[in-house]
Every structure is written in C-alpha cells, then in structure tokens.
C-alpha cells in the first residue's frame, strides 16, 4: 500500500510533538480563558478541522452554532431570561429545594457564553431513519467536539467542552436555535489560557485496558 501521509506527518519529530501535546492536553475552565481569541481565519480553520471526523456514509449528522463578539452577551442575556422563566415554572420545586444551587446558576447565566472569546455549539442532528446506525452518528458528533478542542490546543488556545442546563432545557435550546430532533453534543469555549486548570486524576490504564485472548 502506498504511503499517502504528507511528509510533515511522517516526521518523527513532528509526530512526537503531537503525541506530547495530546499527553498534556487538559480542559481549561472558561473563567480562565480570555482575549485574544481565534481570528476569523483561525475560527474557520478550527471548524474545518472539527468537521474532518469519521462519518459513516458522509451523513454530516452535526452542525455548528458560533457565538463571538457581541452575540455572546446577547445570547447570554436571553439565556438568563429563559432560566428565570424555568425557575418560576417547571423548575420551581428545584429552586425551593436547592436555593443555593439555583442562585449560583442564576448568577452564571448573564455571562454563560461571554466568559471565553469564542463559543462553538456543536449540534448533533442524528437521523434514526438514516441508512447507518444512530449511535454512529452520535459518536461522530462527539468526535467533532474532540477534534475542535484538540485543534484549539494545537493552535495555542485553551478550550473546555461543557453542556449543563443550556444544552438540555427546551427553552435554552430555543434561544440557541436548536431545532426539533436536534441535540447539543457540546458547548466548546475557546480562548487564550490566562491560568492553567489544575490537573485532574487520570484513568488507571491497568484497570480499564484488557487484551482479548483465545482462552477468553
């Protein structure tokens, strides 16, 4: 089989740099992200890379909603209104039983999309009637999120993959413009790392990796 990798990817030095970066990658809390964010050209490149994922049948079962500039503040304000409406109606019991948590969430909402310079909402639009399994389409959307945070890291930015109430509540989805049958796979915050997040515990590989043998 011919070697189809471009020379840059065949370089031992370049390959080791990639591996080293992946070994050190960690999420950066949006409160630790700031300006400058990606330029328009960098954002376009990030989205192209994010979309370059395994996609069985080339169904493109995902799309992007980009929030940048003043749109972040406007969307945050509308999300705060939606959250207040939720607390006053179907989440009233939650607010009564968890007043401190509800208050913390309420305080976050006016800046929910404004903490990082760039926010990309990855929307999964898996079609259960498509010719390829729905789970594969959902996994493809997850791969888009992962490609996006890895590409942002390679570009020198910090990134965080979040969800939470804005990713699931019908009012929140309406604010974002997520349509019927669509779901939020991830809300990706991207910007310059102002302060590194603490390293978290990583998996014990001996506990999660096994090798199949014929005796099994």
QUIRA-V607282 format. One line per field, one symbol per residue. burial: I if it has 16 or more other C-alpha atoms within 10 Angstrom, else O. Layout:
# QUIRA-V607282
burial = ???
This chain:
# QUIRA-V607282
burial = OOOOOOOOOOOOOOOOOOOOOOOOIIIIIIOIIIOOIIOOOOIOIIIOIIIOIOIOOOOIIIIIOIIIOOOIIIIIIIIIIIIIOIIOOOOOOOIOOOOOOIOOIIOOIIIIIIIIIIIIIIIIIIIOOOOIOIOOIIIIIIIIIIIIIIIIIOOOIIIIIIOOOIIOOIIIIOIIOIOOOIIIIIIIIIIIIIOOOOOOOOOOOOOOOOOOOOOO
